[in-house]
Amino acid sequence: MKGSLVCVGTGMMLGAHISPICQSHIEHADVVFSLMASAITERWLAEKNNDVRSLQSFYQEGKNRNHSYNEMVNAIIDEVKAGKKVVAAFYGHPGVFACVAHRAIKIAHIEGFNAHMEPGISAESCLYADLSIDPGSYGCAHFEASQFLFYQRQIDTSAYLVLWQVGFTGDRSLTKFNTDKAYKQVLVDLLTTFYPDDHLVILYQAKVLPIETVRADKVPLNELASHKIYQHTTLVIPPTKKMLVNQVILDKLEGLGRKSNQPKLKLV
């Protein structure tokens, strides 16, 4: 029997966000690898299948996360090569800040196995709902916080800016689970080149259990580094300027509109 792989998302909130197809894949798998947000969600998953193996043990303080990710991928692919129907379950969306799923599917395809991904409700989806943000109103740019630091990015301050994994900000070693205040101050210093010092930003954390509450703390940008920031904390920066009208384009479109309203010539 040829092995296969499906990477599924269980959503952010325990039991509430998982889709029927993702749950079905978990229940009918020969083996399920899991990377969940908490021990409670790990136990919940274990109720759905008799062979659930946590990937959390590959993480260690001081160990390069890339090495951990590669070990997770190898563990998954080994079972696929053994001819098993394998499911890798990730909290949230399996393809959002979850490189293990992408790497495992890529390797499975190279090795000639069937592999695909099923989406889940991500932290981004929860963020839009919890903070009442419509990305279509002003636009919304997303960056991983350290990547935002390491590269020169062009920021539109008339749109929302969302920075993910702020707890890891500035860690080039990929060995830390959190960086200290000095690292986060570097991020603040960079952001204040785009935004006013006292601009209110939001520290956001989705809830993963029904008994939890959403974190949506509004703090001045210049005080950001002094606040508690965890691995799963997301920084949301609202627009600080109005959108500028592109009059040249509007005039061009107006001209096209006038042309389209002219009577069409009859062909003889």
N, C-alpha and C positions, 0 to 999 in steps of 0.2 A: 504494500500500500504506500503510495507516494505521499510524502509529507506536504503540509501547507501551512501558511501563516496568515493570520488576520490580526491587525493591530486595531484595537477598539478604544473608544473613549467612554468613560463611565459618568462624565459630567462632573460638575463641581460639588453639588450637594448629594450626600449619601442617599442612594436609592431613588431619588426624585428626578434626576436628570438623565438617567440612562435610557437609551432608545430600545425598543423591543428587539431590533435586529442585533444590537450589541449584546444584549442580555442572552439572546438565543445562541450566539456564537460562544459565549462564555459557558453556558450550560452544556453545550454539546462538544466541547473541546476535549481532547485527550489529556492535554496539560495546559494550564493557564499560568503565565508569568504576570506578576502584578507590580505596579509602581504607584502606590496610593498615597493620599495626603496624610493619613493617620493610621494608627493600629486598629481603630474601630472600623475604618473602611476596608482594611485588609481582612478583618474577621467577617465582615458582611460579604465580601467576595468569596471567602472560603465556604460559605453556605451554598453557593451556586454551583460549585464544582468540587469533586473530591481530591483533585490534584492541583492545588494552587501554590505557586512558589514565588515568594517575595524577592524582588530585585534589590531591596533596600540594603541588604547585607554587603553589596558591592561598594557602597559609599563608606568612606572612612575619612576622619579629620586628617588633613595633611596629605591626602592622596589626590593626585591629579584626577579631576573629574573625567577627562577624556579617557583615561585608563579604565575608570569604572564603567563608562558607557560602552567601551569596546568589550569588556568582560560580560556585560549584560547581553550584548548582541551575540557574542559567541555562545552563551548559555541557551539563548533562544534558538539560534540556527542549528545547534547540535541536536536538539529535539526534532527539528524539522527534517534534518538529514536522517534521523532514526525512523522516519516514516510516520510521524505522529501529526495529528491535526492540532496545531498550536495556536493559541490565542495569547497575545500580549495586551494586557489591559492597563491603561494609564488614566489617572484622574484628569478631568477636564477633557481637552481635545488631544488625541494621540499625536497630532502633527504640529501642535503649537508649543514651542519651547520644550520639545521632546524629541531630541535628535536620535534617540535609540530606535524609535519606530521607523524613522526614515532610513537609517543605516541598515536595520534588519531587513526591511522590505527590499532595499537595493541589492543586498547580498543574496537574498533568497531568489530574486529574479536572475542574477548572474549565475547562480547555481542551478537554475532551471526549474525552480519550484513556483507554484502559484502563491501569490502574496498580494494583499491589498489592505487598505485602511478604511475604517468606518468612523465617521465623525462623532464627536461628543460636544456637549455644551461647554464652552471654554470660559476662562476667567474674563476674557474680553466681552463675551456675550452677557455675562452677569454684570460687568461694569456698566455697559450701556443701560441695562435695566435698572440697576441699583442707584445710579447717579443721574438717571433721566437724561441721558445724552443721546442725541440723534447725530451720528457721524455725517449724515447728509446735510445737516443745517449749516455747518461752518467748515467741515472737513476735519480729518483726524489723522495725525501721523503717529506711527508706533515705532519705537526703537528699543532694543535691549540696552539697559543703562550703561554698561561698560563699553559696548560698541559705540554708543553715542559719545562717550569720552574719547575713545581711541581714534576716531575718524572725524574728519571735518564734514559736518552735515549742515545743510541749508534749512533753516527753520522758518516757517511761516507763522508768525505770532497772531495771525487772525484765525488760525485753526487750533483745535485741541492738540496738545502734545502728550503722549502717553509713554512713560518709560517703565520697562518691565525689569524685574529682578534687581531692584534697587539695593537690596541687602548685600549683593555681591559687588557693588559698584567699585570699579578700579582694580579688581583682583586679576592680575595678569598671570599668576601662577596656577590658577584653576584649582587651588587646594583649600581655599577658605570657604566656610559656610556663611560667614558674614564679615564685612570689613568695618573698621572702626570709624569714629567721627571724622578723623582727618581725611580719609578717603572720600567720605560723603561731602565734606566741605569743598573738595576739588570740583565735584559735580555742581554744587551750589554756585561756586565762583564762575563756572562756565555758563550756567543758566542765567546769571545776572548780567551777562553781556547781551542777552536777548530780552530779558524781562526786568521790570522794576523790582527793587529789593523787597518791597512790601507786598508784592503780588501774591494773592491767596492761591495756594496750590492744595491738592487733595491727596492724602495718604489713604489708599484704598486697599481693602482686603475683602474678598468674597467669603461668604460663609460656606463651610463644607458640611456642617451638621445643622439640622433644623433648630436646635437649641441655641445656636450661636447668633450673633448679631453682625451685621455688615459694618466694617470700619470705613468711615468716610470723614476723616479728620481734616478740617481746613486749617492750614497754618501758613504764616507768612514765609515766603521763599527764603529769606535770610535767616530764619530760625529752623529750617528743615533738618539740618545735620544734628540738632539737639534732641530730636524726637526719636522714639522707638521705631526702628525700621527692621523688618524681618525678611527672611528669604522670599516670602510670598507677598511682600508689600509692593504695590504698584503706585507710581507717582503719576498723577493726572494734573496737567497744567492747562487751565482754561485760557481761551483767547484773551489777549490784552489789547488788540487793535481791531478796528473795523476792516472788513474786506474792501479793497480798492476796486472800483469799477474799471473795467477795461473798455474804455470808450471807443477805441479803434475797432475792436471786434464787434461791439454793439452796432456801430455805424455800418460795418460791412454786412452784418446780418439783416439790418434794417433795409439795406439796399437789395438784398436777395429777396426779402419779403415783398418789396414793391414790385420787383420783376415777376414774382410768381403770381401776383394778382392781376397782371396785364392780360387782356384777352388773347387767347391763342390764335395764331394764324391758321386759316384753313388751307389745307393742301389741295391744289387743283389737279 
